[in-house]
């Protein structure tokens, strides 16, 4: 890395990016750097474009439940402002040291947390975006209203693109009311064939759960179901009854549940071991837990969505690959550098979909300078 | 100049992306013979009488007769039809049930219309994983029916009895329940696509890589054809409460909506009707709406029983607090039906008040409602034409109905102009030119009001990545025709990519 630039305006960012594009020098985009280790190990870029000075909350339209935020805004700061109006951006990934994670980084990696169960992921909450491309173009898509079908939904393309298409400068998001009260139903089991059917039953029940997670390690685990609203207690009791009837033990309702969910979020990261994200249909959850047990992995999972986070010894990662059901998609997130450079964190991917991704990359970043080599298939 | 893609000289870049001009054009007879060989002659229509049905979609004032309409019966037939068009250099338009309201399925005279109505199989219902897999011609309502009573499919455009899932995907369809439940794009989790060169691409929400699935939904048939669709369904709400409130004017009804939203309540639906639309709907249905009021508000709360009951009482209080003249809570399913009957009839009922009308589809930030309605009133007076307003009040989606008499000289043109002015007002107030009907041909001239040239150029990049020859629904969405140039400069392959690194994880 020979240079780091922290632009203060969109024009400046676009100008710097265009210069890099013209010179053919690789650029990396960086927010707080809390997920800097994710993705494949690409070539060391010669320039880092930082979003630290693009940190304005440009609009918070409380009455319209929308906001416009520059990419460098820390998500925690945005949430604090939304909370003052009784609102939230329904996106709760782990935020890293000092809760420093920025909107831009969370969106570029499509990271999420337990609330994904009810509100969907980044792609479901971003309603518009402004990006800079490597030829200096600054382009907007979407809008500032939650319902809008004009033009192509480029925000979806950039969400989760790991900076390989261009630089996210600003995002428009839809907000949700912050529920007045929330409680969490808990239960434990020492048999995955008991735990998983309870999770499925809760997911299929008309309870409008905020979140439905499991935690699992070494053949034993538990389930957490968050219930919120004007008066969530009675509903929580119904969920608890269902949970108990289906065979979970130590069923309880926690009023003070913040630490429980913080622990779930923390399980989506690994400081010293390897962290693999596995996506599989919820009906395959028992298989995922079986594979985890076989490899000594600790699991945090979104039981209704079908996404699990497995923390394990880096040396067990190849074994996990063999144990998981073939249809499960897996991505290596945290891992020691040796492991990430020795194997493709995205898993091998071929065929027409990858070819189409390459075409998209070529159209948006013809100079090929945006974060080259870190993404799927070496994009 | 025309050349065949089969003879492309540059192997490093995929075949179909290299050509900026279209391949050789076959004669019409040649092409129909080839299409007939794929789908059977009875499924290839070329006679003007047989094509009459297909000349327009739900927006009848745009009409065009295609070279041929072809009705493939399987996904593989769709692929072969598209491939045949590619080889012949013939553009095409995909069509579902033809209920679209922006002319998105308007045929092109020198192209083929690919009608997907025969692909209507429900391929699997997997409630354990809360999903269904369907072909594109399956109707929207059929999806909800097949997962009932435990689950439902939330996007519910008003044409849901006939409109197809494939069309819903093209338009990213909404409906009355979007504010709480979201849009089509939030429910599509897997797609099998046929690209314009005949390539079949499988996309899944969970696949690592770009969210091509997200980019495809709402692309109005310009990126390819979805031949197999996986949809997420959700548990059906156990309880529904519906009320109808009448107000002196739309301003106080708007205040009630603000009160509801500010209280953190997310109703399943909040619909507003103004004086003129109430009158039309009441005359058509006799649903019992009051005619001495300026606005009616339908609020529906759905969800778990306890939450529903608490929130419904709050909504009643908020409506009264905002000055409601009367609040009627539906006491039975029949009463609820009656409340909705008038709302659902509102568009068709305008025929009782006016010989003809345009349905407009604009979006505004909800808080700008009073100002926007005031400006619409002023425009209505200026043009001397009545405008009725029906409004998805939660998400700011406004449907002004511009009334006119086609028999009066120049009035249709003035009505169209007025409808256009209303869209510009929406954009000026921070909204959008379309909330659910799409751009199609109808709104493409308005795209520059919302997007700058660099924005449009960025859209075109996506289109060119999927369809470099411009064979998929050309002439739609973009305000001016544009071609895809070749990608400037070589693609820089990363060393890892070059090494063919294939180790998993």
Interface residues (C-beta under 8 A of the other chain):
Chain A: X24 X40 X41 X42 X43 X61 X62 X63 X64 X65 X66 X86 X110 X120 X123 X124 X131 X133 X137 X138 X139 X140 X141 X143 X144 X145 X146 X147 X148 X149 X150 X151 X152 X153 X154 X156 X157 X159 X160 X161 X165 X176 X177 X178 X179 X180 X200 X203 X204 X205 X206 X207 X208 X229 X230 X231 X232 X234 X235 X276 X279 X280 X281 X282 X283 X304 X306 X307 X317 X318 X320 X321 X329 X330 X331 X332 X342 X343 X344 X345 X346 X347 X348 X349 X351 X352 X353 X354 X355 X356 X357 X358 X359 X360 X361 X362 X363 X364 X366 X367 X368 X369 X372 X373 X375 X376 X377 X378 X379
Chain B: X13 X14 X17 X126 X127 X128 X129 X130 X131 X150 X151 X171 X172 X174 X178 X179 X182 X183 X185 X186 X195 X199 X200 X201 X202 X203 X204 X206 X207 X208 X209 X210 X211 X212 X214 X215 X217 X218 X219 X235 X236 X237 X238 X258 X261 X262 X264 X265 X266 X303 X304 X306 X307 X310 X311 X314 X363 X364 X365 X366 X367 X392 X395 X396 X397 X430 X431 X432 X433 X434 X435 X436 X437 X438 X439 X443 X447 X450 X451 X452 X454 X455 X456 X457 X458 X459 X461 X462 X463 X464 X465 X466 X477 X487 X488 X489 X491 X492 X493 X494 X495 X496 X497 X498 X501 X502 X503 X504 X505
